[in-house]
Each structure stands twice: as structure tokens, then as C-alpha cells.
Amino acid sequence: MIPGRYRVGMRGWVAGERRFRARLASAFTSMVIATAVAPMGCGGPFPAVQWDPLLWQTRTQGGFTFDPRYGTCPTRGFAVGSRDRARVVAAPVFLTDGGRSLRAFLHDQASILSAEPDWVIGAWYDVPHERVVLSLVRLVPDRAAAVALGLAWRQHEIYDLAARRSIPTRLP
């Protein structure tokens, strides 16, 4: 019991305990909601996303592959982008909007990302055409299967995450 917190007598203690628990529950709920919504300023269903490093990586390294569920970049396997689930954004807009276009894309793809563990997001900076292509990316552990999937999805290249290089699919 905390001194000075409760009145003397059982009724006073119970009433004080109820008020204390209600305030504690309210504070805890507010803390949980604030943490779930925006611990790093991102909002939405993926609180581990930090926009600035992804924008920087797009600008300096030509893109990224990122798992928003865990806030990590996969380092093994092969990334195969999906044309059906892609969005093209003008590079000047993407690189200066503070992550708004990336946040909107992530919001639109949230149901797939939440349900499918082998899907992540990716971005590719097409410098000559001044555009950034955002897409859902399937992670495939085997190179031959990744190349076959890339061909089926009409991709010219897949990306080897361990070697950090593109692999041509030999698409005709």
C-alpha cells in the first residue's frame, strides 16, 4: 500500500484502489496505443518502419528490400519483384515527400504483407528515367526457382541478397 494514497477504512481503500487502477489502466492503454501507432513516427500496422533510412538507401544505393514486419532488410535468398503489385513514383517526389508515397504503398499492401511471410517490399531507383518503382517482392531461397519465377513474372533481373548484385533472367 502506498502511504497517503488511500483513505483509512476498507471502503476508502477499495474506492482509492479502483481510482488508482482506472488511472493506471488509462495510462497503460494510452502508452500502448502511442507505441503501436507511432514509436518511430511511421504509423499504421508496421511500427518498425523508419522512413529516412529507406529514402537514403534508395538515393545512395539504388533501392532496398525491406521487411516491414520486423524492420529489417533480408540478407539471404533472392528477391523477385512483382509487376502486378508495383507502383511507379517520380523520383523527385519520392525522395522529398518524407516517406508519404512509401507509407501509402505500404498501407495499400498491408493485408498481403500481414498474411504472407515470404513477401516484403522493395524499391528500385531508375535514375535515367527519374522514377522509383515500389513493389511487393517475393523472397525465394533457391536461385533456380527465383530465376524461373522472375521469368514467369516477366522480370529482366532478380536480386541476390547475399551477394548484393542483380542476376539477369535472360528474358527474351
C-alpha positions as CSV (number, residue, x, y, z in Angstrom):
1,M,0.0,0.0,0.0
2,I,1.2,3.5,-0.9
3,P,1.2,5.9,2.1
4,G,-1.2,8.8,1.7
5,R,-2.8,7.3,-1.4
6,Y,-5.9,5.6,0.4
7,R,-8.3,6.7,3.0
8,V,-8.5,4.9,6.2
9,G,-11.1,2.1,6.4
10,M,-11.9,-0.7,3.9
11,R,-14.4,1.3,1.8
12,G,-12.0,4.2,1.3
13,W,-9.2,1.7,0.4
14,V,-11.4,-0.1,-2.2
15,A,-12.6,3.2,-3.8
16,G,-9.0,4.5,-3.8
17,E,-7.8,1.2,-5.3
18,R,-10.4,1.4,-8.1
19,R,-9.4,5.0,-8.9
20,F,-5.7,4.0,-8.9
21,R,-6.3,1.0,-11.2
22,A,-8.5,3.1,-13.5
23,R,-5.8,5.7,-13.9
24,L,-3.1,3.1,-14.3
25,A,-5.2,1.3,-17.0
26,S,-5.8,4.5,-18.8
27,A,-2.2,5.5,-18.7
28,F,-1.1,2.0,-19.9
29,T,-3.7,2.0,-22.7
30,S,-2.5,5.4,-23.9
31,M,1.1,4.2,-23.8
32,V,0.2,1.0,-25.8
33,I,-1.8,2.9,-28.4
34,A,1.0,5.5,-28.8
35,T,3.6,2.7,-29.1
36,A,1.6,0.8,-31.6
37,V,0.7,3.8,-33.7
38,A,4.0,5.6,-33.9
39,P,7.0,4.7,-31.9
40,M,9.2,6.0,-34.7
41,G,6.8,8.3,-36.4
42,C,5.5,5.9,-39.0
43,G,2.0,4.9,-38.0
44,G,0.0,2.1,-39.4
45,P,0.3,-1.7,-38.9
46,F,4.1,-1.8,-39.3
47,P,5.6,0.2,-36.4
48,A,9.2,-0.9,-37.1
49,V,9.5,1.2,-40.3
50,Q,11.8,4.2,-40.3
51,W,11.3,6.2,-43.5
52,D,14.6,8.2,-43.6
53,P,17.0,5.2,-43.9
54,L,14.9,3.7,-46.7
55,L,14.8,7.0,-48.6
56,W,18.6,7.4,-48.1
57,Q,19.2,3.8,-49.2
58,T,17.1,4.5,-52.3
59,R,19.0,7.6,-53.1
60,T,22.5,6.3,-52.5
61,Q,22.3,2.6,-53.2
62,G,19.7,2.5,-55.9
63,G,16.9,0.8,-53.8
64,F,16.2,-1.5,-51.0
65,T,14.5,-4.8,-50.0
66,F,12.8,-4.4,-46.6
67,D,10.6,-6.5,-44.3
68,P,8.3,-4.0,-42.6
69,R,7.1,-6.6,-40.1
70,Y,10.4,-6.7,-38.4
71,G,12.1,-3.5,-39.6
72,T,14.9,-5.5,-41.2
73,C,16.5,-5.9,-44.6
74,P,16.7,-9.5,-45.6
75,T,20.3,-10.7,-46.3
76,R,19.7,-14.2,-47.7
77,G,17.9,-15.6,-50.7
78,F,16.8,-14.0,-53.9
79,A,14.3,-11.1,-54.4
80,V,11.8,-11.3,-57.2
81,G,9.7,-8.2,-57.8
82,S,6.0,-8.4,-58.8
83,R,4.8,-6.3,-61.7
84,D,1.2,-6.8,-60.6
85,R,1.8,-5.2,-57.2
86,A,4.1,-2.4,-58.3
87,R,3.7,1.4,-58.2
88,V,5.9,3.9,-60.1
89,V,6.6,7.3,-58.4
90,A,8.5,10.2,-59.8
91,A,11.9,10.2,-58.1
92,P,11.9,13.9,-57.1
93,V,8.5,13.3,-55.4
94,F,9.6,10.0,-53.7
95,L,12.9,11.4,-52.4
96,T,11.4,14.6,-51.0
97,D,8.0,13.7,-49.6
98,G,9.3,12.4,-46.3
99,G,8.1,8.9,-46.9
100,R,4.5,9.7,-47.7
101,S,4.4,7.8,-51.0
102,L,6.2,4.8,-49.4
103,R,3.8,5.0,-46.4
104,A,0.8,5.0,-48.8
105,F,2.2,2.0,-50.7
106,L,2.8,0.1,-47.5
107,H,-0.7,0.9,-46.3
108,D,-2.2,-0.4,-49.6
109,Q,-0.2,-3.7,-49.4
110,A,-0.7,-4.3,-45.7
111,S,-3.1,-7.2,-46.0
112,I,-0.8,-9.2,-48.2
113,L,2.3,-8.4,-46.1
114,S,0.5,-9.4,-42.9
115,A,-0.8,-12.7,-44.4
116,E,2.2,-13.8,-46.5
117,P,5.6,-14.2,-44.7
118,D,7.6,-14.5,-47.9
119,W,6.5,-11.1,-49.3
120,V,8.4,-8.0,-48.4
121,I,8.6,-4.6,-50.1
122,G,11.3,-3.3,-52.5
123,A,12.2,-0.1,-54.3
124,W,14.3,0.4,-57.4
125,Y,15.6,3.8,-58.4
126,D,15.5,4.1,-62.2
127,V,17.9,7.0,-62.4
128,P,17.8,7.6,-66.2
129,H,14.0,7.9,-66.2
130,E,13.9,9.7,-62.8
131,R,11.5,7.3,-61.2
132,V,11.3,4.9,-58.3
133,V,9.5,1.6,-58.7
134,L,7.9,0.3,-55.5
135,S,6.8,-3.3,-55.5
136,L,6.0,-6.3,-53.4
137,V,8.9,-8.7,-53.6
138,R,8.8,-12.4,-53.1
139,L,11.8,-13.9,-51.2
140,V,12.9,-17.2,-52.8
141,P,15.7,-19.3,-51.1
142,D,16.8,-21.1,-54.3
143,R,18.5,-19.4,-57.3
144,A,17.0,-21.6,-60.0
145,A,13.5,-21.2,-58.5
146,A,14.0,-17.4,-58.3
147,V,15.1,-17.2,-61.9
148,A,12.1,-19.3,-63.0
149,L,9.7,-17.1,-61.0
150,G,11.4,-14.0,-62.5
151,L,10.8,-15.3,-66.0
152,A,7.2,-16.2,-65.2
153,W,6.7,-12.7,-63.9
154,R,8.5,-11.2,-66.9
155,Q,11.3,-9.7,-64.9
156,H,14.6,-8.9,-66.6
157,E,16.6,-9.4,-63.4
158,I,16.3,-10.8,-59.9
159,Y,18.4,-9.7,-56.9
160,D,20.8,-11.9,-54.9
161,L,20.5,-10.5,-51.4
162,A,23.6,-12.3,-50.1
163,A,25.9,-11.2,-52.9
164,R,24.2,-7.8,-53.3
165,R,24.0,-8.0,-57.1
166,S,21.5,-8.4,-59.8
167,I,21.2,-11.6,-61.8
168,P,19.7,-11.5,-65.3
169,T,16.9,-13.9,-66.0
170,R,17.6,-14.0,-69.8
171,L,14.1,-12.8,-70.5
172,P,13.7,-12.7,-74.3
